[in-house]
Structures are given as structure tokens and as C-alpha cells.
Amino acid sequence: MNPTISLTLTVNGERQALQVEPFETLLTTLRERLRLTAAKRGCNQGVCGACSVLVGGEPARACLSLTANCVDSAITTVEGLSTPLALSPLQAAMVSSGAIQCGFCTPGMLVTLTALLQRCPRPSRDDIRVAVSSNLCRCTGYQKIVDAVIATIERSSV
């Protein structure tokens, strides 16, 4: 049996007291201990972006982040972007723009783009493309994802 350590994380605005293994990844903690399964285990090497979450407001690869190193940072998963009654404006735009096909990359895309919009409320198409270049999507060709971000920006300035 592996030894565990006690720690407290703030995930989606809620404090969570946990027992984790010393070298447990944030992805394992989120998926297996907290049952927040939107972040996906894709490549497990930090390349595909399917496991992306926000740590301290910045996109991070949960498959490469040790849980113990995230104690002092607010962690936001895609589950924390919406409320039980409403999607975030970006989530709604992704749906209405047809930017979601198989859905595997969608959580990582959403947290990455949410960070972009928080950092730069009116990004250019090129800014959006650069932001999502670290998230692999095999279905959409990215254009509808870019269109969804532009639609979100246009709706927020009305």
C-alpha cells in the first residue's frame, strides 16, 4: 500500500480535503477521487490538451501536474465554468456554432479559451488560433471553434 498525504484543494470554488499519493497527478485526483470526469486522459504526456484545467487562472496539463503542487492555487475544471441551470456564454456558443463533435477535446478547449478571454477580452482570430494550438481536435478543423469564440465576443459587446 502506498503512503498518502493529506491536503486541501480548492476545486471549482469548493475546498476539498483529500488523501492522495505523493506523486499523484491532478488528473487522477480530479477524475478518480473527486469524480470530475470532464478532463480527459488523452496522451498522458501533456501534448494533446484533453486534460487541460485552469490552475491559478492559467491553463495547465492535469496529466503532468502533481496534485500536491496545486494546493495553493484555485483549480477550475470545465464543470466549474457553468451553473446547474446555464452554460457559460462560451459553452453555449460552442454548441450553437457546431464546434462540438465527438466532444473529447471540448473540456480542454473550453478552459483554454476561457483563460484567453479572461486575459484578452477581444482576441483576434490569430490570437484564438494560437491559444488553441496546444489542444488537439481531430473532428472540427478548428474553424467552428474560432467562430464560437468570435460569437461569444460579439454577444458580450451587445
N, C-alpha and C positions, 0 to 999 in steps of 0.2 A: 504494500500500500504506500502510495506517495504521500509525503507530508503536505499539509496545506497551510496557507497563511490567511489570516483574517484581514479583510479590508472593506472599505465602503466606497462605492462608486456613485456618481450622480448620472443617471441614465434617463434621458427624456424628462428631465426636471425632477425625478424622484430619486431619493437616496436609497441605495440598495446595500445592505450588509451581506457580505458573501465570504465563503471559504473557497479559495482557489488554490490550484497548484502553483508553485513559484514561477514556472515558466509557461503558464497557460496563456494562450493568446486571447486577445479581446474578442475575436470572432467566436472562439469556443465558449467563452463566458456568456456572450450575448445569446448565442443560439442554444446552448445546452443547459446553462444554469438559469438564464432569465427568459428563455423561450421567445426571444425576439428573433424571428427567423427570416426577416426580410433581407438582411445582409447575407449574401450567398458565398459559399466556399467554391470558388471557381478554380483558378490555377494554383492557389495556396502558395504563391511565390511573389505576390504583390504586383503582378503585371496586368491583370485583366480589369481590376477596379470593381468587380462584383461585390466585394466585401467592404466597400468604402462606407465609412461613417464619419461624422464630424466629431473631432476631439478638440475641445477648446475653440470651436467655431471653424476649424480648418479640416479639409478632407484628409483622412488617414486610412491606410490599409489595415483593417482589423485583423487580417491573417498574419501580419508582421508585427503588430503592436502587442506588447506584453500587457496583460491586464494590470499588473502591479505598477506599471509606469503611467497608468491613466487615472490614478487615484485623485489627483488634484485638478482634474480637468472635467468640464461638463461634456458628456458624451451624448450625441444626438443620432439616433437611427432614423430611418425613413418612417418608422412607426410614430416618431415624435414630431413629424412635420405637419400632421393633420390633427383634427379633433375627431371624436367618435361620430360627429354629425356632418363634418365637412372636410373635403380635401383642401390642401393648400392651393393657392392660385396656380402654382407651377404644376402640381399634380393634376389639377383639372385641365390645364392647357395641354399637358402631355396626352391625356385621354382624348380630348376633343380634336387634337391635331393628328391623331393616329400614330403617335410616336411610341406606342407600346405595342409590341407584337408578342414575342414569346414571354417577355417580362423579366427574364433572368438578369439583365443588366440594369433594369429600371431603378431599383433602390439605390445603387451606386451612382447612377446618373443624377438622380434627384438630389442626393445630398451634395454631390459635387457642384451641381448648378445652383443649389440653394446658397452654398458658400460664395459662389461667384456673384450672385445677385445681392448678397449682403455686403460684399466688398465693393462691388461696382454695379449700382442700380440700373445703369443704362449701357450694358456692354454692347460692343459691335458684334456682327456675325463672326468676324475673325476671333474676337475675344472668346466667344462661346465655343467655337471650334477648338481653340487652344485648350480651354478648360476641360472639354470632354475628350480630348485626345488621349488621355490616360485611362479612359473607360472603353473597353471593347464591346461593340454591339455587332452581332452577326446578322441581324434581321433588317434594321431600318435604313441603313445607309446614312444615318445621322441627320439628313436634311430635315426630317419631320421633328427631330429633337430640337434642332436650332430654331425651326419655325415656332415650336411651342414656347421657347424662351422669349422670342420676339413678341409673341401674342401676350405672354404674361406682362412684359414691359408695357406694351401698348394699352392693355386693360388697366394697369396700375396708374397710368398717366391720364386717364379719362376723368 
